[in-house]
Amino acid sequence: IQYSGLLLSLLRRSIKPLIVILPILITYAIVLTAIYLKKVLYLCPNCHHTFKPTLGAFVKAKHTPKTRQLKCPNCHQTHYCIEVYQNES
């Protein structure tokens, strides 16, 4: 969708198609982030406590593909915490 809006904007030499698509893209990104955050927990490498960060902390944190720099609510230290998936039960 984003490429279609961008391509249409370039071909028509108008920003309107991109502006029309933008709210859809933002909504899509928010929904995907919320779904992803529901399915993961983070494991503190210091105290081995698993926790779920707030949405703000999750979005703002530095990260690698499998870790995220978060402050553990148990030991209150900031580390690159390991991403673990929750059971679907």
C-alpha positions as CSV (number, residue, x, y, z in Angstrom):
1,I,0.0,0.0,0.0
2,Q,2.8,2.5,0.9
3,Y,4.6,1.9,-2.3
4,S,1.4,2.3,-4.3
5,G,0.7,5.6,-2.7
6,L,4.3,6.8,-3.2
7,L,4.3,5.7,-6.8
8,L,1.0,7.3,-7.5
9,S,2.2,10.5,-5.9
10,L,5.3,10.5,-8.1
11,L,3.4,9.7,-11.3
12,R,0.8,12.3,-10.7
13,R,3.3,14.8,-9.3
14,S,0.9,15.4,-6.3
15,I,1.2,14.7,-2.6
16,K,-2.5,14.0,-2.3
17,P,-2.4,10.2,-2.8
18,L,0.4,9.8,-0.2
19,I,-1.6,12.0,2.3
20,V,-4.7,9.8,1.7
21,I,-2.7,6.6,2.4
22,L,-0.8,7.9,5.4
23,P,-3.6,7.4,8.0
24,I,-4.0,3.8,6.8
25,L,-0.3,3.2,7.2
26,I,-0.1,4.7,10.6
27,T,-3.1,2.7,11.8
28,Y,-1.6,-0.5,10.4
29,A,1.8,0.1,12.1
30,I,0.1,0.8,15.5
31,V,-2.0,-2.4,15.2
32,L,1.0,-4.6,14.3
33,T,3.0,-3.1,17.1
34,A,0.2,-3.8,19.6
35,I,-0.2,-7.4,18.4
36,Y,3.6,-8.0,18.6
37,L,3.8,-6.5,22.1
38,K,1.0,-8.8,23.3
39,K,3.0,-11.9,22.2
40,V,6.4,-11.2,23.7
41,L,7.9,-10.9,27.2
42,Y,11.4,-9.8,28.0
43,L,13.9,-11.7,30.2
44,C,16.3,-9.7,32.3
45,P,19.9,-11.1,32.0
46,N,20.7,-9.9,35.5
47,C,17.9,-11.3,37.7
48,H,16.1,-13.6,35.1
49,H,12.8,-11.9,35.8
50,T,10.4,-11.9,32.8
51,F,8.3,-8.8,32.3
52,K,6.2,-6.9,29.7
53,P,7.3,-3.4,29.1
54,T,5.0,-0.4,28.5
55,L,4.2,0.5,24.9
56,G,6.3,3.7,25.3
57,A,9.3,1.9,26.7
58,F,9.0,-0.7,24.0
59,V,8.8,1.8,21.1
60,K,11.6,4.1,22.4
61,A,14.1,1.4,23.4
62,K,17.3,0.6,21.5
63,H,17.1,-2.9,20.1
64,T,18.7,-5.7,18.1
65,P,16.6,-8.4,16.4
66,K,16.2,-10.4,19.6
67,T,17.0,-8.0,22.4
68,R,15.8,-4.6,23.6
69,Q,17.4,-2.2,26.1
70,L,14.9,-2.0,28.9
71,K,14.8,-1.3,32.6
72,C,13.8,-4.4,34.6
73,P,10.9,-3.7,37.0
74,N,12.4,-6.3,39.5
75,C,16.1,-5.3,39.8
76,H,15.7,-1.7,38.3
77,Q,18.8,-2.1,36.1
78,T,18.9,-1.3,32.4
79,H,20.2,-4.1,30.2
80,Y,19.6,-5.6,26.8
81,C,16.8,-7.9,27.7
82,I,16.1,-11.1,25.8
83,E,12.9,-11.4,23.9
84,V,10.9,-14.5,24.7
85,Y,7.5,-15.5,23.3
86,Q,4.5,-16.1,25.6
87,N,2.6,-19.4,25.5
88,E,-0.7,-19.2,23.7
89,S,-2.7,-20.8,26.5
